[in-house]
Amino acid sequence: MPTHPAHSGNPPDFVLGDAHGTSCAPRATRLAEELLSGLGYRVRRNDPYAGGYVTRHYGRPREGVHALQVEIARTLYMDEARIERLPRMPALQADLTRMIAGLTLADWSGLG
């Protein structure tokens, strides 16, 4: 996600969009938030991105289909002015792999 002017003082590293709880079970969003926060990232929910068409269209938690949009701040992996990858990119990739592993290892029984 591009740098957002509303967050110039304390910009998030990640924004998790679950369409304000309608596209994904709160437990799933909370786990993603905990995993990212545990890795040292600043995480927000639904602000400024609550999820777009795909999240809202396909997310049907009552039917067991959960859609969570994960917005990643460009400043974590690229120089926005020059559109160039930063040296930190491999570390971010490793952290995303850890987050995905945490999500896949979670007990989702009863999630609905």
N, CA and C atoms as an extended XYZ file, in Angstrom:
336
Properties=species:S:1:pos:R:3:atomname:S:1:resname:S:1:resid:I:1 pbc="F F F"
N         0.845       -1.173        0.000 N   MET     1
C         0.000        0.000        0.000 CA  MET     1
C         0.885        1.229        0.000 C   MET     1
N         0.470        2.252       -0.693 N   PRO     2
C         1.244        3.492       -0.708 CA  PRO     2
C         1.164        4.200        0.640 C   PRO     2
N         2.095        5.086        0.871 N   THR     3
C         2.046        5.890        2.082 CA  THR     3
C         0.745        6.690        2.067 C   THR     3
N         0.023        6.653        3.182 N   HIS     4
C        -1.278        7.313        3.277 CA  HIS     4
C        -1.126        8.583        4.108 C   HIS     4
N        -1.545        9.739        3.580 N   PRO     5
C        -1.355       11.008        4.298 CA  PRO     5
C        -1.986       11.042        5.690 C   PRO     5
N        -3.066       10.320        5.896 N   ALA     6
C        -3.744       10.342        7.195 CA  ALA     6
C        -2.904        9.678        8.285 C   ALA     6
N        -1.921        8.878        7.878 N   HIS     7
C        -1.116        8.159        8.860 CA  HIS     7
C         0.331        8.631        8.896 C   HIS     7
N         0.560        9.866        8.538 N   SER     8
C         1.930       10.364        8.451 CA  SER     8
C         2.660       10.324        9.797 C   SER     8
N         1.958       10.488       10.901 N   GLY     9
C         2.597       10.490       12.212 CA  GLY     9
C         2.910        9.103       12.733 C   GLY     9
N         2.059        8.134       12.465 N   ASN    10
C         2.230        6.775       12.972 CA  ASN    10
C         1.702        5.790       11.929 C   ASN    10
N         2.389        5.657       10.815 N   PRO    11
C         1.863        4.815        9.745 CA  PRO    11
C         1.897        3.330       10.095 C   PRO    11
N         0.865        2.601        9.715 N   PRO    12
C         0.882        1.155        9.954 CA  PRO    12
C         1.801        0.470        8.953 C   PRO    12
N         2.325       -0.668        9.360 N   ASP    13
C         3.100       -1.499        8.445 CA  ASP    13
C         2.158       -2.401        7.647 C   ASP    13
N         1.094       -2.819        8.311 N   PHE    14
C         0.087       -3.676        7.684 CA  PHE    14
C        -1.300       -3.165        8.032 C   PHE    14
N        -2.208       -3.301        7.081 N   VAL    15
C        -3.623       -3.049        7.347 CA  VAL    15
C        -4.361       -4.325        6.973 C   VAL    15
N        -5.080       -4.864        7.935 N   LEU    16
C        -5.879       -6.065        7.710 CA  LEU    16
C        -7.315       -5.633        7.442 C   LEU    16
N        -7.826       -6.003        6.293 N   GLY    17
C        -9.181       -5.622        5.913 CA  GLY    17
C       -10.102       -6.827        5.900 C   GLY    17
N       -11.081       -6.794        6.785 N   ASP    18
C       -12.077       -7.869        6.828 CA  ASP    18
C       -13.490       -7.317        6.656 C   ASP    18
N       -13.571       -6.191        5.959 N   ALA    19
C       -14.853       -5.525        5.716 CA  ALA    19
C       -15.614       -5.339        7.031 C   ALA    19
N       -14.873       -4.879        8.031 N   HIS    20
C       -15.429       -4.608        9.358 CA  HIS    20
C       -16.100       -5.841        9.947 C   HIS    20
N       -15.413       -6.980        9.791 N   GLY    21
C       -15.888       -8.219       10.401 CA  GLY    21
C       -16.886       -9.011        9.585 C   GLY    21
N       -17.191       -8.560        8.371 N   THR    22
C       -18.210       -9.263        7.588 CA  THR    22
C       -17.645      -10.262        6.583 C   THR    22
N       -16.341      -10.210        6.286 N   SER    23
C       -15.779      -11.112        5.283 CA  SER    23
C       -14.887      -12.197        5.884 C   SER    23
N       -14.635      -12.112        7.171 N   CYS    24
C       -13.707      -13.036        7.812 CA  CYS    24
C       -14.060      -13.126        9.295 C   CYS    24
N       -13.932      -14.314        9.856 N   ALA    25
C       -14.199      -14.474       11.284 CA  ALA    25
C       -13.241      -13.611       12.091 C   ALA    25
N       -13.739      -12.940       13.119 N   PRO    26
C       -12.868      -12.100       13.946 CA  PRO    26
C       -11.666      -12.859       14.502 C   PRO    26
N       -11.846      -14.127       14.812 N   ARG    27
C       -10.747      -14.938       15.341 CA  ARG    27
C        -9.594      -15.036       14.333 C   ARG    27
N        -9.912      -15.183       13.067 N   ALA    28
C        -8.883      -15.277       12.026 CA  ALA    28
C        -8.159      -13.943       11.875 C   ALA    28
N        -8.900      -12.858       11.854 N   THR    29
C        -8.290      -11.528       11.755 CA  THR    29
C        -7.410      -11.264       12.967 C   THR    29
N        -7.903      -11.622       14.137 N   ARG    30
C        -7.143      -11.417       15.378 CA  ARG    30
C        -5.829      -12.212       15.356 C   ARG    30
N        -5.870      -13.459       14.873 N   LEU    31
C        -4.653      -14.256       14.823 CA  LEU    31
C        -3.637      -13.638       13.860 C   LEU    31
N        -4.089      -13.205       12.694 N   ALA    32
C        -3.184      -12.546       11.746 CA  ALA    32
C        -2.566      -11.302       12.388 C   ALA    32
N        -3.384      -10.542       13.085 N   GLU    33
C        -2.893       -9.335       13.758 CA  GLU    33
C        -1.862       -9.691       14.831 C   GLU    33
N        -2.136      -10.726       15.629 N   GLU    34
C        -1.211      -11.133       16.684 CA  GLU    34
C         0.113      -11.631       16.111 C   GLU    34
N         0.040      -12.387       15.029 N   LEU    35
C         1.261      -12.898       14.413 CA  LEU    35
C         2.129      -11.762       13.886 C   LEU    35
N         1.516      -10.818       13.189 N   LEU    36
C         2.282       -9.693       12.649 CA  LEU    36
C         2.812       -8.787       13.754 C   LEU    36
N         1.983       -8.511       14.746 N   SER    37
C         2.422       -7.676       15.873 CA  SER    37
C         3.567       -8.355       16.617 C   SER    37
N         3.472       -9.668       16.758 N   GLY    38
C         4.521      -10.427       17.423 CA  GLY    38
C         5.851      -10.379       16.689 C   GLY    38
N         5.795      -10.107       15.403 N   LEU    39
C         7.016       -9.955       14.605 CA  LEU    39
C         7.537       -8.514       14.638 C   LEU    39
N         6.828       -7.653       15.383 N   GLY    40
C         7.289       -6.278       15.553 CA  GLY    40
C         6.667       -5.249       14.628 C   GLY    40
N         5.619       -5.636       13.911 N   TYR    41
C         4.989       -4.710       12.964 CA  TYR    41
C         3.837       -3.954       13.615 C   TYR    41
N         3.589       -2.746       13.110 N   ARG    42
C         2.414       -1.948       13.504 CA  ARG    42
C         1.260       -2.375       12.599 C   ARG    42
N         0.189       -2.811       13.212 N   VAL    43
C        -0.939       -3.364       12.453 CA  VAL    43
C        -2.215       -2.601       12.795 C   VAL    43
N        -2.989       -2.313       11.770 N   ARG    44
C        -4.319       -1.705       11.947 CA  ARG    44
C        -5.337       -2.579       11.256 C   ARG    44
N        -6.562       -2.413       11.663 N   ARG    45
C        -7.668       -3.132       11.023 CA  ARG    45
C        -8.576       -2.140       10.314 C   ARG    45
N        -8.850       -2.426        9.067 N   ASN    46
C        -9.860       -1.715        8.278 CA  ASN    46
C        -9.647       -0.213        8.134 C   ASN    46
N        -8.457        0.286        8.432 N   ASP    47
C        -8.206        1.719        8.346 CA  ASP    47
C        -6.831        1.956        7.759 C   ASP    47
N        -6.730        2.448        6.563 N   PRO    48
C        -7.751        3.033        5.704 CA  PRO    48
C        -8.348        2.056        4.689 C   PRO    48
N        -7.977        0.784        4.758 N   TYR    49
C        -8.482       -0.179        3.769 CA  TYR    49
C        -9.264       -1.283        4.466 C   TYR    49
N       -10.558       -1.343        4.211 N   ALA    50
C       -11.398       -2.341        4.864 CA  ALA    50
C       -11.602       -3.581        4.009 C   ALA    50
N       -11.056       -3.577        2.830 N   GLY    51
C       -11.254       -4.708        1.919 CA  GLY    51
C       -12.033       -4.233        0.714 C   GLY    51
N       -11.638       -4.724       -0.418 N   GLY    52
C       -12.271       -4.312       -1.663 CA  GLY    52
C       -13.265       -5.328       -2.173 C   GLY    52
N       -13.466       -5.315       -3.465 N   TYR    53
C       -14.457       -6.164       -4.109 CA  TYR    53
C       -14.240       -7.645       -3.796 C   TYR    53
N       -13.031       -8.119       -3.952 N   VAL    54
C       -12.758       -9.554       -3.764 CA  VAL    54
C       -13.083       -9.977       -2.333 C   VAL    54
N       -12.627       -9.198       -1.366 N   THR    55
C       -12.888       -9.509        0.037 CA  THR    55
C       -14.382       -9.550        0.324 C   THR    55
N       -15.082       -8.545       -0.132 N   ARG    56
C       -16.519       -8.454        0.145 CA  ARG    56
C       -17.336       -9.460       -0.667 C   ARG    56
N       -16.893       -9.735       -1.876 N   HIS    57
C       -17.639      -10.648       -2.744 CA  HIS    57
C       -17.474      -12.107       -2.321 C   HIS    57
N       -16.238      -12.492       -2.016 N   TYR    58
C       -15.966      -13.903       -1.731 CA  TYR    58
C       -16.004      -14.264       -0.256 C   TYR    58
N       -15.798      -13.307        0.618 N   GLY    59
C       -15.824      -13.603        2.041 CA  GLY    59
C       -17.235      -13.914        2.510 C   GLY    59
N       -17.448      -15.164        2.895 N   ARG    60
C       -18.749      -15.616        3.399 CA  ARG    60
C       -18.508      -16.482        4.632 C   ARG    60
N       -18.150      -15.864        5.744 N   PRO    61
C       -17.796      -16.632        6.940 CA  PRO    61
C       -18.868      -17.621        7.388 C   PRO    61
N       -20.116      -17.270        7.231 N   ARG    62
C       -21.196      -18.188        7.654 CA  ARG    62
C       -21.209      -19.470        6.837 C   ARG    62
N       -20.596      -19.388        5.636 N   GLU    63
C       -20.499      -20.568        4.775 CA  GLU    63
C       -19.108      -21.195        4.838 C   GLU    63
N       -18.276      -20.710        5.744 N   GLY    64
C       -16.937      -21.261        5.907 CA  GLY    64
C       -15.900      -20.705        4.949 C   GLY    64
N       -16.213      -19.603        4.277 N   VAL    65
C       -15.265      -18.972        3.359 CA  VAL    65
C       -14.857      -17.627        3.962 C   VAL    65
N       -13.583      -17.532        4.329 N   HIS    66
C       -13.076      -16.340        5.000 CA  HIS    66
C       -12.103      -15.619        4.082 C   HIS    66
N       -12.313      -14.328        3.910 N   ALA    67
C       -11.447      -13.520        3.053 CA  ALA    67
C       -10.885      -12.367        3.881 C   ALA    67
N        -9.557      -12.296        3.924 N   LEU    68
C        -8.870      -11.246        4.673 CA  LEU    68
C        -7.889      -10.559        3.732 C   LEU    68
N        -8.057       -9.264        3.578 N   GLN    69
C        -7.141       -8.482        2.750 CA  GLN    69
C        -5.957       -8.066        3.618 C   GLN    69
N        -4.751       -8.270        3.109 N   VAL    70
C        -3.537       -7.892        3.831 CA  VAL    70
C        -2.803       -6.844        2.992 C   VAL    70
N        -2.842       -5.619        3.465 N   GLU    71
C        -2.149       -4.515        2.793 CA  GLU    71
C        -0.790       -4.344        3.462 C   GLU    71
N         0.257       -4.250        2.661 N   ILE    72
C         1.621       -4.128        3.169 CA  ILE    72
C         2.170       -2.757        2.774 C   ILE    72
N         2.678       -2.027        3.752 N   ALA    73
C         3.241       -0.702        3.473 CA  ALA    73
C         4.419       -0.826        2.518 C   ALA    73
N         4.383       -0.069        1.472 N   ARG    74
C         5.476       -0.084        0.487 CA  ARG    74
C         6.817        0.266        1.123 C   ARG    74
N         6.785        1.091        2.146 N   THR    75
C         8.035        1.518        2.780 CA  THR    75
C         8.794        0.353        3.405 C   THR    75
N         8.139       -0.786        3.588 N   LEU    76
C         8.812       -1.963        4.134 CA  LEU    76
C         9.683       -2.665        3.105 C   LEU    76
N         9.368       -2.478        1.839 N   TYR    77
C        10.087       -3.257        0.831 CA  TYR    77
C        10.569       -2.464       -0.388 C   TYR    77
N        10.163       -1.190       -0.495 N   MET    78
C        10.601       -0.448       -1.683 CA  MET    78
C        10.789        1.034       -1.414 C   MET    78
N        11.624        1.632       -2.221 N   ASP    79
C        11.776        3.080       -2.253 CA  ASP    79
C        10.666        3.568       -3.170 C   ASP    79
N         9.661        4.207       -2.594 N   GLU    80
C         8.484        4.614       -3.377 CA  GLU    80
C         8.823        5.626       -4.463 C   GLU    80
N         9.762        6.498       -4.202 N   ALA    81
C        10.100        7.525       -5.184 CA  ALA    81
C        10.812        6.933       -6.396 C   ALA    81
N        11.676        5.957       -6.153 N   ARG    82
C        12.458        5.381       -7.247 CA  ARG    82
C        11.926        4.042       -7.736 C   ARG    82
N        10.896        3.535       -7.078 N   ILE    83
C        10.314        2.230       -7.412 CA  ILE    83
C        11.422        1.162       -7.472 C   ILE    83
N        12.177        1.084       -6.380 N   GLU    84
C        13.263        0.115       -6.285 CA  GLU    84
C        13.129       -0.700       -5.002 C   GLU    84
N        13.458       -1.964       -5.111 N   ARG    85
C        13.404       -2.864       -3.959 CA  ARG    85
C        14.451       -2.441       -2.923 C   ARG    85
N        14.045       -2.509       -1.645 N   LEU    86
C        14.972       -2.209       -0.559 CA  LEU    86
C        15.693       -3.483       -0.114 C   LEU    86
N        16.862       -3.342        0.498 N   PRO    87
C        17.593       -4.511        0.984 CA  PRO    87
C        16.809       -5.325        2.025 C   PRO    87
N        15.816       -4.714        2.650 N   ARG    88
C        15.018       -5.376        3.687 CA  ARG    88
C        13.993       -6.361        3.114 C   ARG    88
N        13.822       -6.407        1.812 N   MET    89
C        12.811       -7.259        1.187 CA  MET    89
C        12.915       -8.734        1.622 C   MET    89
N        14.080       -9.349        1.632 N   PRO    90
C        14.155      -10.752        2.060 CA  PRO    90
C        13.686      -10.973        3.506 C   PRO    90
N        13.963      -10.015        4.384 N   ALA    91
C        13.504      -10.131        5.769 CA  ALA    91
C        11.982      -10.069        5.838 C   ALA    91
N        11.391       -9.189        5.046 N   LEU    92
C         9.928       -9.099        4.992 CA  LEU    92
C         9.344      -10.408        4.455 C   LEU    92
N         9.950      -10.956        3.416 N   GLN    93
C         9.480      -12.230        2.867 CA  GLN    93
C         9.522      -13.328        3.928 C   GLN    93
N        10.597      -13.370        4.703 N   ALA    94
C        10.714      -14.372        5.766 CA  ALA    94
C         9.636      -14.178        6.826 C   ALA    94
N         9.355      -12.925        7.185 N   ASP    95
C         8.309      -12.650        8.173 CA  ASP    95
C         6.936      -13.045        7.643 C   ASP    95
N         6.669      -12.783        6.371 N   LEU    96
C         5.383      -13.185        5.791 CA  LEU    96
C         5.248      -14.704        5.767 C   LEU    96
N         6.344      -15.386        5.509 N   THR    97
C         6.336      -16.853        5.552 CA  THR    97
C         6.008      -17.336        6.963 C   THR    97
N         6.584      -16.682        7.980 N   ARG    98
C         6.280      -17.037        9.376 CA  ARG    98
C         4.804      -16.790        9.691 C   ARG    98
N         4.261      -15.666        9.206 N   MET    99
C         2.859      -15.383        9.459 CA  MET    99
C         1.968      -16.452        8.817 C   MET    99
N         2.250      -16.796        7.569 N   ILE   100
C         1.452      -17.796        6.869 CA  ILE   100
C         1.564      -19.147        7.567 C   ILE   100
N         2.760      -19.490        8.013 N   ALA   101
C         2.935      -20.744        8.743 CA  ALA   101
C         2.098      -20.737       10.020 C   ALA   101
N         2.099      -19.613       10.721 N   GLY   102
C         1.288      -19.502       11.933 CA  GLY   102
C        -0.190      -19.672       11.653 C   GLY   102
N        -0.641      -19.123       10.556 N   LEU   103
C        -2.058      -19.265       10.187 CA  LEU   103
C        -2.387      -20.706        9.799 C   LEU   103
N        -1.491      -21.353        9.081 N   THR   104
C        -1.779      -22.718        8.639 CA  THR   104
C        -1.693      -23.719        9.769 C   THR   104
N        -0.903      -23.442       10.799 N   LEU   105
C        -0.777      -24.364       11.925 CA  LEU   105
C        -1.856      -24.184       12.987 C   LEU   105
N        -2.632      -23.130       12.868 N   ALA   106
C        -3.679      -22.841       13.866 CA  ALA   106
C        -4.794      -23.876       13.790 C   ALA   106
N        -5.448      -24.089       14.911 N   ASP   107
C        -6.617      -24.977       14.972 CA  ASP   107
C        -7.841      -24.165       14.561 C   ASP   107
N        -8.354      -24.451       13.394 N   TRP   108
C        -9.495      -23.715       12.873 CA  TRP   108
C       -10.812      -24.451       13.070 C   TRP   108
N       -10.799      -25.545       13.800 N   SER   109
C       -12.046      -26.282       14.017 CA  SER   109
C       -13.046      -25.383       14.751 C   SER   109
N       -14.243      -25.446       14.317 N   GLY   110
C       -15.280      -24.628       14.930 CA  GLY   110
C       -15.286      -23.188       14.486 C   GLY   110
N       -14.460      -22.861       13.505 N   LEU   111
C       -14.421      -21.464       13.052 CA  LEU   111
C       -15.720      -21.062       12.386 C   LEU   111
N       -16.320      -21.992       11.676 N   GLY   112
C       -17.603      -21.701       11.024 CA  GLY   112
C       -17.480      -21.069        9.694 C   GLY   112
